[in-house]
Structures are given as structure tokens and as C-alpha cells.
Amino acid sequence: MSPELVLHPWEELTAAQARRWGQVLGTVVTALAGAQHAVVDSHRPEVAAAFADRLAAATRDRGRQCVRLNAGGPAAFAPASPALASPAPGGLAPTGLALADGSVWRHHLLGRGAPVVWLRTPAPPGMPADQRDAGASIVVDLHDGAWPVIRHISPDLAAHSLWYRAESQAFFGIRARTWDTKFGDDAPAYAAAVAEAHIAAGGTAIDLGCGTGRALPTLRAAVGGAGSVIGIDHTREMLDVACASGRARTAALIQADAHHLPLGDRRADAIFAAGLITHLPDIRAGLRELARVTRAGGTLILFHPSGRAALAARHGRVLQPGEPLDRDVLAAAMDTAGWQLTTYDDPPHRFLAIATRRP
């Protein structure tokens, strides 16, 4: 296992890192409250086992009985073992949890409807990309072993209000200071996307999920001095960088969640959203909220400076049918939310979808 994936002992964590671990484990324990079995899985068996141990301890700390199933898998248990045979595994009360780790247990317990906690880590050298996180009930990003972040919880386990805002802020907040260093050279791509949308001068343009504000100057140029530009992001650290960079000098900045925008109906003439949509836990609800604040005939621009296939490859996976930004899937979601998809472009160097708000 590469050094950067080590789950540091508690005593080596800073106070902030220990709180982050406590938040993640507490949220996962809450999400698994209705499950009797659960499996932690990962490309890295050592990481899965260590995370499962911490999750079991957190479960017990919160007053729920928890049994750690043998890492050897089902074959390590006698056929008549109550850990596998009874509705209350391991002799647990019906409210207890049997917690396993590894792909062997995952395959065995899927038929029992056991939730899978998938840990995203870099795949070991030579391991092909796979889609094991696609079927997981809970996905935790563990690229930084000292700073775990929940990236997905299935709605049947927990409402997104339980985890989405805090976890997304934890993910982006720690990255804000270095964001422009990593991604600051794609301003021309942002400008080209805004230009293709033909935003009218004098209107109100919103950069939703504005991050460090890379699109704000371009949107200001599009609407001109008579127009208004609003940058919205739910991560304070990102907005702080936008201010420090000077990009927000001619824009109003608001910290808010894209699902609950603090704006009146039909306020916007154009909404620009770079890399936002796939981060929303409920894309259709998000598109409806964007439609609410946009006037009839207004424009929605969904953008990313990498195409879908290129971005998937960068994250070690391949595109699958039915993904949210697939043309047909996106068009259908937009249609139900009050948008008409008019432009769809997905070459390797960018993703661009433009839609018009229907009357």
C-alpha cells in the first residue's frame, strides 16, 4: 500500500482531522441504522479492514451492538454459524450490525441487501479501472487518509440533507487554496463556453458553483456594465479565494446551496454552472431549482473543461450507459425540470450543454 493511503493512528491526527473522521464515521453509522449487515470494500484490502474497524468502534460508541465478521470471508464460518444463518447475525439483537470487509463478503451479502461502503482510493499499479463504486450505497473518498469525505449516500439510507452540504464543503474547502494552481489555466475554455451561449448584455448572470470565480470576469464582460453578475458557492473558502484573487470585484458573492437558492423567481437571465451538476445528490431537483430562478427564455450553460470520457479516464474509470450527463438522460431530466436542451458538445477537451428555459 502506498504511503499516502495509510490511515494515520488517531494520536497522529490533528484536532481538525480527528473531527473530520468523527463526522464521517458518525454520518455512516447513522446511515446504516436500519441495516443488519454491511460491507466495507476497496481496491486496498488493508484500507477497507482499517476503515471497518473504525466504523465498528464508532457504531459501538453510539450504543449499537456491532460484530466484525472474519476477514477470511464466509468460508471461515461453520455452515450453521449464526453469523450467517440467523436474521440477527452473530447472536445480535435485531438492532445490531454485522460488519464485514472485502469483496468476498460483498458478493456473499449482496443477496441479503447489505449496504456496501466503497472507499475511493488510487488503484494499485496495473489494476484496471472498474465500476465497483457504482453499485455502492455509500462512497467515501479516502485519497487523503487523514481527511475522509463522503461523496455519496443512497437516498434509501439517508436524505441528502444529512450529509451533502457538510461533506461537499469538507471536500472543496480543503482544496480551495490550491484550486487555481491545479486548474487555473483553463480560463480561455470558460470564455469560449460563455461566448457560445450568447448571453445578452444588460441581464443578470449567475455563476452557480462559482468556486474561486474563474468565470466571473467572463460573465461580467458578457452582460456589460448595465448587467449584474452573482457568484454562488456553498463553500466559504472558495468564495474567500475568489475575493482575494480580485475576480469578484464586479460581482456579488453569496454562500448558498444550489438546491435552495436565496433568489426570487425568474431573477436570472443566464446561469453558468461549471462542474456542478454531477456533484448534486438530486440532479432533477437541482435543475428544477435553477429553472425556478430563471426567466422564460433564459439560458442554462453546463460546462466542464474536460469531456466526459477524458474526465472519467482521469479518475480511473470508464463511462457507463445512463450516466447523468449522457445526452438522452440529461435531456430527459431537463425536460421534466422546465428546460429544453439546445446544444450538446462532448469532445475530449470540454463538455458543454446549453438549455433554454421554457415558458
C-alpha positions in Angstrom: 0.0 0.0 0.0 1.4 3.4 -1.0 2.3 5.7 2.0 -0.3 8.3 1.1 -3.1 5.8 1.7 -2.1 5.0 5.3 -4.9 5.6 7.8 -2.9 7.5 10.4 -3.4 6.4 14.0 -5.7 8.7 16.0 -2.8 10.1 18.0 -1.1 11.4 14.8 -4.2 13.3 13.6 -4.6 17.0 14.1 -7.7 18.1 16.0 -9.3 19.1 12.7 -8.5 15.8 11.1 -9.9 13.9 14.1 -13.1 15.9 13.9 -13.4 15.1 10.2 -13.0 11.4 10.9 -15.6 11.6 13.7 -18.1 13.4 11.4 -17.7 10.9 8.6 -17.9 7.8 10.9 -20.9 9.3 12.7 -22.7 10.0 9.5 -22.1 6.5 8.1 -23.3 5.0 11.4 -26.5 7.0 11.1 -27.0 6.0 7.5 -26.6 2.3 8.4 -29.0 2.5 11.4 -31.6 0.3 9.6 -29.1 -2.3 8.2 -28.3 -5.6 9.9 -25.3 -6.4 7.6 -22.9 -4.0 5.9 -19.7 -4.5 3.9 -16.7 -2.1 3.5 -14.9 -2.6 0.2 -11.9 -1.0 -1.6 -9.2 -1.6 -4.1 -7.0 -1.7 -1.0 -8.0 -4.6 1.4 -5.8 -3.1 4.2 -7.7 0.2 4.0 -11.1 -1.5 3.9 -10.2 -3.5 7.0 -8.9 -0.5 8.9 -11.9 1.6 8.0 -14.3 -1.2 9.0 -12.5 -1.4 12.4 -13.0 2.3 13.0 -16.6 2.1 11.8 -17.3 -0.8 14.2 -15.9 1.1 17.1 -17.9 4.2 16.2 -21.1 2.1 16.0 -20.5 0.7 19.5 -19.6 4.1 20.8 -23.1 5.3 19.7 -24.7 2.5 21.7 -25.3 -0.1 18.9 -24.1 -3.7 19.1 -21.6 -4.5 16.3 -19.9 -7.7 15.3 -16.8 -7.6 13.0 -17.1 -10.6 10.6 -14.0 -12.6 10.0 -11.8 -11.1 7.2 -11.4 -14.6 5.8 -14.9 -14.4 4.4 -17.9 -16.7 4.6 -15.8 -19.9 4.3 -14.2 -19.1 7.6 -17.5 -19.7 9.3 -19.2 -23.0 10.0 -22.3 -23.5 7.9 -24.5 -23.4 10.9 -22.9 -20.2 12.2 -25.5 -17.8 13.5 -23.4 -15.0 12.0 -24.7 -16.1 8.6 -27.8 -18.2 9.3 -30.0 -16.1 11.5 -31.8 -12.8 10.9 -29.9 -11.4 13.8 -26.3 -12.2 12.8 -23.8 -13.3 15.3 -26.4 -13.6 18.1 -27.1 -9.9 17.8 -30.3 -8.3 18.9 -32.4 -7.3 15.8 -31.0 -3.8 16.1 -27.3 -5.0 15.9 -25.0 -4.7 12.9 -22.7 -7.4 11.4 -19.9 -5.5 9.7 -17.6 -7.2 7.2 -14.9 -6.0 4.8 -13.6 -7.2 1.4 -15.0 -8.3 -2.0 -15.6 -11.9 -0.8 -18.1 -10.7 1.8 -19.5 -8.2 -0.6 -20.5 -10.9 -3.1 -21.9 -13.1 -0.4 -24.0 -10.5 1.4 -25.4 -8.6 -1.6 -28.2 -11.1 -1.8 -29.2 -10.1 1.7 -29.5 -6.5 0.6 -26.4 -5.5 2.6 -25.3 -1.9 2.0 -21.8 -1.5 0.6 -19.4 1.2 1.8 -17.0 1.7 -1.1 -13.7 3.6 -0.3 -12.3 5.5 -3.2 -8.5 5.2 -3.3 -6.0 5.2 -6.1 -6.0 1.7 -7.7 -2.8 -0.2 -7.2 -0.4 -0.2 -10.2 -1.6 -2.5 -13.0 -5.1 -2.8 -11.7 -7.7 -1.9 -14.4 -10.4 0.6 -13.7 -13.7 -0.9 -12.6 -17.1 0.4 -11.6 -17.3 -1.1 -8.1 -18.3 2.2 -6.6 -21.2 2.5 -9.0 -23.2 -0.1 -7.0 -22.2 1.1 -3.6 -24.7 2.5 -1.1 -22.1 4.8 0.4 -19.0 6.1 -1.2 -16.2 7.7 0.8 -13.2 9.4 -0.8 -10.0 8.3 1.0 -7.3 9.6 -1.3 -6.2 11.5 1.8 -6.2 9.1 4.6 -6.3 11.9 7.2 -9.3 13.7 5.6 -12.1 11.3 4.5 -15.1 12.8 2.7 -18.4 11.1 1.9 -19.2 11.5 -1.8 -22.5 9.6 -2.0 -25.2 8.0 0.2 -28.1 6.2 -1.3 -31.4 8.0 -0.7 -32.9 4.9 0.7 -30.4 5.1 3.6 -30.4 8.8 4.3 -31.8 12.0 2.9 -29.1 14.2 1.3 -29.8 16.8 4.0 -28.0 14.5 6.4 -24.6 14.7 4.6 -24.4 16.5 1.3 -23.7 20.1 2.4 -21.2 19.4 5.2 -19.4 16.7 3.1 -19.2 18.8 0.0 -17.9 21.8 2.0 -15.2 19.5 3.6 -14.2 18.2 0.1 -13.8 21.6 -1.5 -12.9 23.7 1.5 -9.6 22.0 2.0 -8.8 22.3 -1.7 -9.6 26.0 -2.1 -6.1 27.4 -1.6 -4.6 25.2 -4.3 -7.5 25.1 -6.7 -6.2 27.7 -9.1 -2.7 26.2 -9.0 -4.1 22.9 -10.3 -6.8 24.2 -12.6 -6.1 27.9 -13.3 -5.0 27.5 -16.9 -8.5 26.9 -18.4 -9.8 30.5 -18.5 -9.9 30.5 -22.3 -12.2 27.4 -22.3 -14.5 29.1 -19.8 -14.6 32.2 -22.1 -15.4 30.2 -25.2 -18.3 28.4 -23.5 -19.8 31.7 -22.3 -19.4 33.2 -25.8 -21.2 30.3 -27.4 -24.2 30.8 -25.1 -24.7 34.4 -26.5 -25.7 35.9 -23.1 -27.4 39.2 -23.8 -25.9 42.5 -22.4 -27.8 44.1 -19.5 -29.1 41.0 -17.9 -28.4 39.1 -14.7 -25.9 36.2 -15.0 -25.3 33.7 -12.2 -22.2 31.6 -11.8 -23.6 28.7 -9.8 -20.9 26.7 -8.0 -18.5 29.6 -8.8 -15.6 28.2 -6.8 -12.7 30.6 -7.0 -14.5 32.7 -9.5 -12.8 31.8 -12.8 -15.9 32.5 -14.8 -16.9 35.8 -13.1 -14.8 38.2 -15.3 -16.1 36.5 -18.5 -19.7 36.8 -17.3 -19.2 40.4 -16.5 -17.9 41.1 -20.0 -20.9 39.3 -21.4 -23.6 41.3 -19.5 -21.6 44.6 -19.6 -21.7 47.4 -17.2 -25.5 47.6 -17.1 -25.9 43.9 -16.2 -25.5 42.1 -12.9 -23.2 39.1 -12.0 -23.8 36.9 -9.0 -21.4 34.2 -7.9 -22.9 31.5 -5.7 -21.0 28.7 -3.9 -21.7 26.8 -0.7 -18.0 26.7 0.4 -16.8 29.8 2.2 -13.1 29.0 1.5 -13.8 29.1 -2.3 -15.5 32.4 -2.0 -12.6 33.8 0.1 -10.2 32.9 -2.7 -12.5 34.5 -5.3 -12.3 37.7 -3.3 -8.6 37.5 -2.8 -7.9 36.9 -6.5 -9.8 40.1 -7.5 -12.2 38.2 -9.8 -15.2 39.1 -7.6 -14.6 42.9 -7.7 -17.6 43.4 -10.1 -19.8 40.6 -8.8 -22.0 39.9 -5.8 -21.0 36.7 -3.9 -23.5 34.6 -2.0 -22.8 31.4 0.1 -25.7 29.1 -0.7 -26.8 25.6 -1.7 -27.8 25.0 -5.3 -30.9 23.1 -4.1 -32.1 26.1 -2.1 -31.1 29.4 -3.8 -31.9 32.6 -1.9 -33.2 34.3 -5.0 -36.7 35.2 -6.2 -38.5 33.5 -9.0 -37.4 34.4 -12.6 -34.4 36.5 -11.3 -31.7 35.2 -13.7 -31.3 35.7 -17.5 -28.4 33.2 -17.6 -26.9 30.5 -15.2 -23.4 29.2 -15.8 -22.6 26.0 -13.9 -19.1 24.6 -14.3 -18.7 21.0 -13.0 -21.7 21.5 -10.7 -24.4 19.1 -11.8 -22.8 15.8 -11.1 -21.9 16.9 -7.6 -25.6 17.4 -6.7 -27.2 14.4 -4.9 -30.6 15.1 -6.6 -29.9 16.4 -10.2 -33.6 16.7 -11.2 -34.3 18.7 -8.0 -31.3 20.9 -8.7 -32.4 21.5 -12.3 -35.9 22.5 -11.1 -34.5 25.0 -8.6 -32.4 26.5 -11.4 -35.5 26.7 -13.6 -37.4 28.5 -10.8 -34.9 31.4 -10.6 -34.6 31.7 -14.4 -36.9 33.8 -16.6 -38.7 32.2 -19.6 -36.3 32.2 -22.5 -33.3 32.3 -20.1 -30.2 30.2 -20.6 -28.5 27.4 -18.7 -24.9 26.6 -19.5 -23.4 23.4 -18.1 -19.7 23.2 -18.7 -16.6 21.3 -17.8 -13.1 21.9 -19.2 -12.7 18.2 -19.9 -15.0 15.9 -21.9 -16.9 13.2 -20.0 -14.7 10.3 -21.3 -11.5 12.2 -20.6 -12.6 13.1 -17.1 -13.7 9.6 -16.3 -10.3 8.2 -17.5 -8.5 10.7 -15.3 -10.4 9.3 -12.3 -9.6 5.7 -13.3 -12.9 4.6 -14.7 -14.8 4.3 -18.0 -18.2 5.9 -18.9 -21.3 3.7 -18.4 -24.7 4.0 -20.1 -27.2 6.0 -18.3 -24.9 8.4 -16.5 -26.4 11.8 -15.6 -24.6 13.8 -18.3 -25.4 11.3 -21.1 -27.2 13.2 -23.8 -30.5 11.4 -23.6 -30.5 11.2 -19.8 -29.7 14.9 -19.4 -32.3 15.9 -22.0 -35.0 14.0 -20.2 -34.0 15.4 -16.8 -34.0 18.9 -18.2 -37.4 18.4 -19.9 -39.1 17.4 -16.7 -37.5 20.5 -14.9 -38.7 23.0 -17.5 -35.6 23.2 -19.8 -35.1 22.4 -23.4 -31.6 21.2 -24.3 -30.4 23.0 -27.4 -26.7 22.4 -27.6 -24.7 19.3 -26.5 -21.0 19.0 -27.2 -18.7 16.4 -25.6 -15.3 16.2 -27.3 -12.2 15.3 -25.2 -11.3 18.9 -24.4 -14.6 20.0 -22.9 -18.2 19.3 -22.0 -20.8 21.9 -23.0 -24.6 21.6 -22.7 -26.8 24.7 -23.3 -30.5 24.8 -22.5 -33.3 27.3 -22.7 -35.9 27.9 -20.0 -39.3 27.0 -21.4 -42.3 29.4 -20.8 
